[in-house]
Amino acid sequence: MRGTKSDNRPISEGNISLLPIAVALIIGATAIPVDFRYPSIDFVSWRPNFMDVLNNLLLYMPMGVALQRKRLPFTIVTIAILTCLVEIIQLIYPNRHPSLIDMTANIFGGIAGWYLANIYPSFKISPPRPSTVRALLLVGSATGILILSVVISQPGPDTDFSNWDPSYRIAINDELTRDRPWSGTVYALGLFDRALSQSELLTISVFPESGRLMKPSVEIKPIFALIPPRIIEQKYGSPILQPDQEKQIFDALVKRGAMTLVAWVQTNSLEQFDSARIVTFSKDQYNRNFTLGQEGGRMVFRLRTPATGPNGFDPPLQTPEVLEIGKTLFAAATYDGKISKVYLDGKLVGRLNIAAKRKIGTTLFDYDAPLVAILAGTFTATLFLSVIGSISNRPLRWILAGVGGFCGAFSIAAMGGLSALPEFENWNLLLGVGGGLCVTSAIHNQDVRTA
């Protein structure tokens, strides 16, 4: 066993190969919308659970191993800078929540990796024989492509409105059965037959005191709007429209398979009974087309699709504690045929990938971070490099890896692997190229040469 005092020599050839992988792993994992927490600059109030801390520790351990040849203070400073940058970037991500606890766990994870690599000789990374590396790369990339192909071949669930019921009625402030009352006020509401973007929602977020729901700058008009004084005349828990009007709304939404519900609301209590109904298009408490409700300080959006069931509860979209008593808020629930989202005063506070929920590895099929394209590019580029072998020309090696990454992402698109995405766009191909370039930065010339 050698001492823990490390020298300050440049990172060795055996260790530098892990560095780009460790950095890419950290950046990729922090950009994935696998969890949802309300954005906040309060770095202290968030209390993560044990698994959050453990994940952060494990995520930064490879970084510490990669820096094992550097002195510990240098390693700590490097990891601290990286984690600070990552946590600051998370301020602009609505699905992430920066905290001092996360930053501390990240640093300790890196320190743990550094100590493990320096205390135990078995953790020292040294280049194996080139032929062994080439064989491992070949087998690993081929296995990865095979596994990815199996995952892609899974049939996804239907996510349209084909199971909606035209006999259901639209009501506000209560269920039609009068057993889910909401203590609050709905000042105005509107329905659109497509998912409005965040920028479009911002243009209509001001309460329409003039009696008009939308500003002239927004091109699309609502298929239904209820504004003062008509909305004040509505009886809570009773249908607000005639059956023929509801049928028109039903036909428009089912035809498009997408929707946006907007409402200006004010809650009077954070202790509502069960899931109190703000706006609902339903039959009773167990059967609905959609419902926007409140549970505690959270907003809940239930949407009926073949994937989520007749109650829209498999699963529902639940936001964090975002509601405030006595404050008029602009709430919007959107669905683009794949992903449902909830906005409050124009800010995204909740999202649910319905299209990916029954796929293995839900995160792979999420258009906010299409990892399936990145992984396909990584595996294909690795396969190219391992098959061709000796590439002494560095620019050629980078070009080959980029081409491999492009081919991998393009193949995924051709196989329908991105069917959970609205459209396969050019930037997804660039993600595949990025995965390939990450691989070539981690594989040295001597690693792929034949023995």
N, C-alpha and C positions, 0 to 999 in steps of 0.2 A: 504494500500500500504506500503510495507516495503522498507527500505532504499536500496540504490544501493551499499552500502559497503558490500561486500561479505566476509564470513569467509574463513579461509584457511584449513578447514577440508578436509579429503579425499573425493573424489567424492562419493556421496551417491549411494545406490543401485538403486534409482529411476533414476539417471542420467547416470550412467556408461553404461547402456544398449544402450544409444544413441551413445556413443563414437565410437564403432567399425563400426556402420552403417555410421556415418558421415565421418570417415576416408576412409572407403571403397568407399563411394559415390564420395569423392574428387579424390581418386586415379583412380577409374574407369572412371570418366568423363574426366580426363586429358589425359587418354590413348586412348580414343576413336577417331578414325580418321574421325570425322564428319565435320571437317573444314580443309582447306589446306592453309598453309602459308609457305613461303620459310624460311628455317632455318637460323637463324642469331643470333649473339651474341650482336647485337645492341639493348640494352634494352630500348632505349629512342625513336628511330625513329618510332617505330610502334605506330599507332594511332587507337586504337580500336573504334568501334562505340558504341552507347548507349547500345545496346543489349549485347555486350560483357561485358561491365562493370556491367550491371544488373545481368547477369548470374553468374559472379564471386561473386557478393555480396550475391546472394541467395544460391550459392553453399556452402559458408563457414558459413552461419548463423547457420545451425545445429551444427557445431563444437563449436560455441560460446555458444549455448544452452547447449550442453553436458558438457561444462566446467563452468557452472554457479556457482558452489560451490567454485570455485577457485577465488583468487583475480585477478583483472583486469590485472595487469602487468604480472602475470604468464600466463594468457590466451593469451595476446598479443604476448609474447615471444614464447609460444607453437605454435600458429598459424603461426607466422612469420617463425619459423624453418620449419614447414611443407610446407608452400608455397614456401620457398626458395628451398627446396629439390625438390619439384614438378617442379618449373620453371627451375632448373638446369637440371633435367632429360629431360625436353622438348627440350634441346639443341640437343639431339641425335635423336629426332623424327622429320622426315622431314615434318610432317603434323601439327606441332605445332610451336608457335612463342612466346618465353618468353619475358616479358616486365615488366618494373617497374610499369606501370599502372595496369597490372594484379595483381601484388604482392600487391600493395596498396589497390586495390579493395577487394582482398581476406582478408586482415587484417581488413579492415573496415567492411566487411561482418561478420567476427567473432565477432568483437566488438559489432555490432548491435544485433547479436543473444544473446550475453552475457547480454547486457542492457535490452533487451526485457524480458529475462528470470528472471532478478533480479528486474525490476521495476514493472512488472505486475504479481501478484500472479497466475493468470490463466495460465501463461506460465510455472509455476513450474511443473516439471515432477515428479509425485509421482506414485508408483506402484498401479494400480487399483486392484480390486479383482481378484484372480487367475482364477476363473471361467470365468470372463469377458475376461481376456487376452487370455485364451485358446480358447474361442469362436471366438474372433477377429482373432486370428492366423489361426484357421480352415477356417473361411469364407474368409479371405484375401488370403490365399494360394490357396484355391480351385478356387476362382475367378481369381487369377493370372494365374493358369494353364489353365483355360477355355479360357481366353483372348489370352494367348500364343498359344493355339491350333488353335484358329480361325485365328490368324495371320499366323501361319505356313501353314494352309490349303489353303491359297491364291495361285492360279496358278501364277508362275513367268513368265516373258517375255522370249521369245526365244532370245538367245544371240549368235547364230552362224552366219555364213556368207551365210545362205541359200537364202537371197534376193540380193546377189551380182549379178552384170551384167557382163557377159564375154565380152561384146562388148566395154567396157570402155578401155581407153588407159592410159599409164603411161607417165607423162611429168614432167619436172623440171622447176623451176623459173617462171612459169606462168600457167594459166588455158588454156585448149585447145581452149577456146573462145577468148584468148588473152586479157582478161579484168581484170585479177588479177595478174599483174606482181609483182615479188619480186626483190627488189634491194639488191642483194647479190650474193655470189658464193657458189655453191655446188661442193666441191672438190672430193668427192667420196661418194658412197652410196651402201647399200646392203640390201637384204631382206632374212628373215629366216622364215621357216614355223612352228615356235614355239616361245613361249615367253622366251627370254634369261633372265637369272637371273642377278642380279646386279653384282655379282662377275664375271660372264662371260663377261658382258659388259665392266668391268674394264680391262679385258685382251686384248680387241681390241680397247681401247679408244685412243691409240696413232695413229696419222695420218700415213697411210700406204704408206710412201714415196717409199718403195721398190716395190710397185705395187701389193703387196699381201694384201688382205683385212683382213685376220685373221692370228693369230699366231698359230704355231703347237699345243700349249697347249689346244686349244679349239677343241673339238671333232667334233661338228656339223659344217657343211659347209653351206654357204648361197646358196639359190636356185637361186639367181641373185646378181650380183655385177657389178658396173660401176665405174671404176677407171681411172686415167690419163693413156694414153692421150685420151681415147675414150670419157670420159665425157666432155672434153673441146670442142669436135667436135659437141656436141649436140646443136640443135637449140631450144631456149627457147620457151615453149608453144607448142612444137611439140612432137609427140610420139617418145620415145627413143628406142623402140623395135619393132620388127616385130610382126604382129598379132599372129603368131604361138608361139612365145616366150612368149607373154603376156598370151596366153591361158594356157601354161604350168604353169606359175606362179599362174594364177587364180585357176587352178585345185588343185595345191598343197596347197594353203592357204585355199580354201573352204573345202577340205578334212580334214584338221587338225582343222579348226575353231580357229586358233591362229596364231600370227605373231609377228615379230620384224622388224622394219625399222630402220636402222642406217644410219647416214649421217654426214659427216664432212662439216660444213657450216661456213660462215662468212657473217654477215649482214652489209650492208652499211648505213642503216638508221633505226631509231626507229619510223618513221612516214610513214609506208607503206600504200598503198591504200587498204582499207577494210581489208579482210583477204588474204594477199598475199600468193601465193602458192610456197612453197619450193619444195615439192615432192607431186604429186597427181596422183591417179589412178581413173580417173573420165571421165565424158562426158561433163559437163559444170559446171557452178557455183552452180547449184542446185542439181546435181545428181553425186554421187561418191561412190566408194568402200572404199577408205580412202584418207585422205589428211593431210599432215603435213604443217602447215602454220605459219604465223606471224601476230599478231595484236599488234601494238605498240611495247612494250618491252616484250610482252608475246608470248609464243609458243602455238599453237592450234592444237590439234589432233582430227580430225573428222573421225569416224569409222562407217560404215554402218552395222547395224544389224536390225532384226525385232523390237528390242526395241528402237533403236535410230532413225530409219527412213531412207529414201533414201538419205537424205542430211547429215546424221550423226550429226545432230544438236539438238538432243533431249535427252540429252544435249551433247555439245562437251566437251572435256577435255581442260581446259585453265590453264596455269601455271601463277604464279605471274610474275612481271617484272624481268626477269632473263637475257635477252639478252644484249650484249655489242657490240657497233660499232667497227668494225675493228679487232675483236678477233676471231680466229678460234676455233670453239666449236664442241664437239662431241655430237650430239643429237641422242637420241634413243627413239622410241615409241614402246611399247610392249602391247600385249593383250593375255591373257591366256584363253580366253573363258568366263571369268567372269568380270575381272577388267582390265582396260587400265591404263598404266602408261607412263610418260614421264621422261626421264633422261637427264641431261646435264652434260657432263664431268664425267659420272659415278655416279652422285648424283641424287636421286629422287627429282623431282621438281613439280610433278603433278600426281594425280591418280583419277580415276572415277570408282565407282562400278556400272557397267551397269546392272549386274544381279539383283541388289537389288533396282534399282531406282524406280520400280513400286510396291514395297512391302510397307506395312504399317510399319513404323519404319525402314528405310533403314539401320540404324546403326546395327540393330539386326543381319543382314545377311551380315556381312563384315568379311572376314577371318582374317583381321588384329586385330580384336577385336570381336570375336563371342559372343556378349552379350546374344544371344539366349540360349547358353549353360549355362552361368552363371545364368540367370534368371530361367531357368528350374531347375537347381540344387538348387537354393535358395527356390523356391516355393515348390518343392518336399520335401526338408529337413524340411521346416516349417510345411508342412502337416504331416509328420511323427511324429515330436515332439508334435504337437497339438493333434493328434489322440491317441498316446500312453500315453501322459500325464506325470504322475509322474516318474521322472528319477533322483533319488538322487545321483547316481553314475556318477561323472563328466566324467571319461574316456568313460563310456558307452554312455553318451549323445553325446560326440564328435564323437564316432564311428558311432552312429545312424545318426547323421547329415551328416557325410561324405558319408555313404552308400546312404542316401537320395539324396544327391547332385549328386552322380554317377548315380543313377537310373534315375534322371531327365534328365541329359545330354544324357544318353544312349537312353532314350525314344525319345528325340528330334531327335537323329540320325536315329532311327528306323522309325520315322514318316516322314523323309525326310525334316526336318526343316532346315537342313544345306545344302540344295540343291544349295544354292548360293555360297557354298565353293567348292574349287577344290576337296578336299577329307576331310572326317571326320577323324582327327588324334587323337591319344591318348591324346595329351595335351588338347584337347577340353574337354575330360572327366575330366581331372584334374581341369579345370576351373569350371565345375559343382561341383566338390568336394569342391573347394575353396568357392563357393557361399554358400554351405551348412555349412561349418565351420564358415563362417562369421555370419550366422544366430545363430548358437549355442553359439557364443561368446556374442551375444546380448540378449539372452534369459536366464534368471536365473532359478534356480530350483524352486523357489517359484512362478515364473510366469506361470509354466505349471502344477503345482499340482492342483488337484481338490480341490474345496473349502471344 
